[in-house]
Amino acid sequence: MLIFKIQNNKTNQIKTSSFRNELELQTLIDTNLDDVFGIRFIASQVITAGGRIDTLGLDENNSPVIIEYKWGEQDEAIIQALSYLNWLVSNRWDVEKIIESKVGEKIEVEWGQPKVLVVAQSFSKRVKDAMEHLGENIELWTYTKYDNDLLIMD
């Protein structure tokens, strides 16, 4: 995708840039989680039996949302995120305690449709095709960062 800035009827192409690292990407989106995804931020780096969930949030229905960030193309992030989803639904009491400790109040968590978002610069066609059959609770999001502080999420 080409993006141009128009000034005085003249187009100037805005070049792509990149995040310095995965943490920079995560920090930006976590800070703006409600604006970007409509998700309430709960916690970062939630420790599980198999690693750390990058971001834990709640959607508008108070369903848990796991967000896994990857810098560049990272097809294996899907497996990692699904592993975290398995931990999440197997450890509901622990998750509810994390939410309560971060929010400061008891929240009725809706466990019917926990969701996983995987955010990476790109995904292979094979992964995109496979995701078509895994259900609505897994979303693949790609990002492109441009000069002039522009971010495209797709």
C-alpha positions as a printed NumPy array, in Angstrom:
array([[  0.   ,   0.   ,   0.   ],
       [  1.343,   3.387,  -0.942],
       [  0.433,   6.38 ,   1.194],
       [  0.873,   9.953,   0.06 ],
       [  0.648,  13.341,   1.727],
       [ -0.886,  15.958,  -0.515],
       [  0.399,  19.528,  -0.246],
       [ -0.327,  22.228,  -2.779],
       [ -1.652,  19.626,  -5.226],
       [  1.665,  17.74 ,  -5.042],
       [  1.983,  14.192,  -3.716],
       [  4.823,  13.12 ,  -1.45 ],
       [  5.061,   9.438,  -0.665],
       [  5.247,   8.59 ,   3.014],
       [  7.881,   5.906,   3.513],
       [  7.525,   2.924,   5.789],
       [  9.523,   2.761,   8.967],
       [  9.673,   0.189,  11.726],
       [  9.443,  -0.197,  15.442],
       [ 12.778,  -0.56 ,  17.216],
       [ 11.572,  -3.779,  18.821],
       [  8.499,  -5.737,  19.869],
       [  8.206,  -3.871,  23.162],
       [  7.849,  -0.526,  21.382],
       [  4.952,  -1.944,  19.336],
       [  3.312,  -3.45 ,  22.418],
       [  3.677,  -0.293,  24.497],
       [  2.091,   1.866,  21.81 ],
       [ -0.91 ,  -0.409,  21.335],
       [ -1.347,  -1.189,  25.044],
       [ -1.419,   2.541,  25.79 ],
       [ -4.162,   2.951,  23.178],
       [ -5.851,  -0.443,  23.486],
       [ -9.375,   0.907,  23.774],
       [ -8.947,   3.169,  20.721],
       [ -7.271,   0.513,  18.576],
       [ -9.272,  -2.606,  19.476],
       [-12.037,  -1.494,  21.846],
       [-10.432,  -3.562,  24.603],
       [ -9.945,  -2.606,  28.257],
       [ -6.314,  -3.048,  29.293],
       [ -5.801,  -5.321,  32.313],
       [ -2.141,  -6.373,  32.436],
       [  1.077,  -6.972,  30.515],
       [  3.435,  -9.925,  30.77 ],
       [  1.021, -12.265,  32.576],
       [  2.966, -15.341,  33.659],
       [  1.548, -18.697,  32.531],
       [  2.853, -22.248,  32.715],
       [  4.175, -21.91 ,  29.146],
       [  5.427, -18.33 ,  28.979],
       [  4.119, -14.781,  29.309],
       [  0.957, -13.379,  27.77 ],
       [  1.993, -10.061,  26.239],
       [ -1.307,  -8.346,  27.024],
       [ -4.461,  -9.397,  28.838],
       [ -7.599,  -7.351,  28.348],
       [-11.385,  -7.48 ,  28.497],
       [-13.71 ,  -6.791,  25.589],
       [-17.003,  -4.898,  25.829],
       [-18.704,  -8.051,  27.183],
       [-16.017,  -8.632,  29.848],
       [-14.657, -11.613,  27.905],
       [-10.909, -12.14 ,  28.315],
       [ -8.711, -11.168,  25.373],
       [ -5.13 , -12.329,  24.924],
       [ -2.946, -10.218,  22.661],
       [  0.338, -11.592,  21.384],
       [  2.661,  -9.105,  19.636],
       [  5.368, -10.075,  17.19 ],
       [  7.888,  -7.9  ,  15.441],
       [  7.95 ,  -8.846,  11.757],
       [  6.383, -12.02 ,  10.294],
       [  5.865, -14.614,  12.984],
       [  3.668, -17.553,  12.018],
       [  4.608, -19.517,  15.145],
       [  2.933, -16.83 ,  17.256],
       [ -0.398, -18.548,  16.521],
       [  0.688, -21.698,  18.363],
       [  2.064, -19.637,  21.243],
       [ -1.192, -17.661,  21.534],
       [ -3.344, -20.814,  21.411],
       [ -1.222, -22.27 ,  24.204],
       [ -1.946, -19.159,  26.286],
       [ -5.662, -19.489,  25.497],
       [ -5.58 , -23.063,  26.803],
       [ -3.903, -21.86 ,  30.004],
       [ -6.424, -19.024,  30.349],
       [ -9.521, -21.234,  30.197],
       [ -7.905, -23.852,  32.438],
       [ -7.015, -21.27 ,  35.113],
       [-10.133, -19.13 ,  35.333],
       [ -9.836, -18.488,  39.056],
       [ -6.253, -17.211,  38.655],
       [ -7.249, -15.006,  35.725],
       [-10.178, -13.535,  37.652],
       [ -7.831, -12.732,  40.556],
       [ -5.417, -10.968,  38.159],
       [ -8.296,  -8.942,  36.723],
       [ -9.618,  -8.065,  40.179],
       [ -6.169,  -7.007,  41.398],
       [ -5.617,  -4.729,  38.38 ],
       [ -9.118,  -3.252,  38.188],
       [ -9.627,  -2.939,  41.929],
       [-13.064,  -4.517,  41.963],
       [-14.793,  -7.805,  41.333],
       [-15.88 ,  -8.095,  37.684],
       [-18.202, -10.742,  36.302],
       [-15.991, -12.293,  33.61 ],
       [-17.796, -13.75 ,  30.583],
       [-16.051, -17.036,  29.788],
       [-18.171, -18.076,  26.78 ],
       [-15.942, -16.509,  24.111],
       [-12.404, -15.663,  25.216],
       [-10.487, -14.227,  22.284],
       [ -6.942, -14.184,  20.945],
       [ -5.467, -11.39 ,  18.834],
       [ -2.102, -11.937,  17.204],
       [ -0.453,  -8.738,  15.962],
       [  2.482,  -9.066,  13.555],
       [  3.877,  -7.267,  10.563],
       [  2.664, -10.076,   8.305],
       [  1.51 , -13.688,   8.203],
       [  2.109, -16.313,   5.556],
       [ -0.713, -17.288,   3.2  ],
       [ -0.693, -20.75 ,   4.762],
       [ -1.415, -19.319,   8.223],
       [ -4.126, -16.997,   6.902],
       [ -5.793, -19.938,   5.162],
       [ -5.616, -22.07 ,   8.318],
       [ -7.17 , -19.303,  10.419],
       [-10.278, -19.366,   8.23 ],
       [-11.234, -22.632,   9.946],
       [-10.315, -21.981,  13.559],
       [-13.284, -19.852,  14.516],
       [-14.137, -16.295,  15.377],
       [-12.224, -16.135,  18.635],
       [ -8.825, -15.852,  16.89 ],
       [ -7.94 , -12.726,  14.928],
       [ -4.811, -11.965,  12.941],
       [ -3.883,  -8.282,  12.768],
       [ -1.089,  -6.842,  10.686],
       [  0.557,  -3.494,  11.198],
       [  2.544,  -1.119,   9.03 ],
       [  4.351,   1.828,  10.53 ],
       [  5.081,   4.842,   8.361],
       [  7.118,   7.989,   8.755],
       [  5.206,  10.979,  10.117],
       [  3.924,   8.835,  12.999],
       [  1.343,   6.897,  10.982],
       [  0.233,   3.383,  11.893],
       [ -2.015,   1.192,   9.762],
       [ -3.751,  -1.773,  11.443],
       [ -5.457,  -4.347,   9.229]])
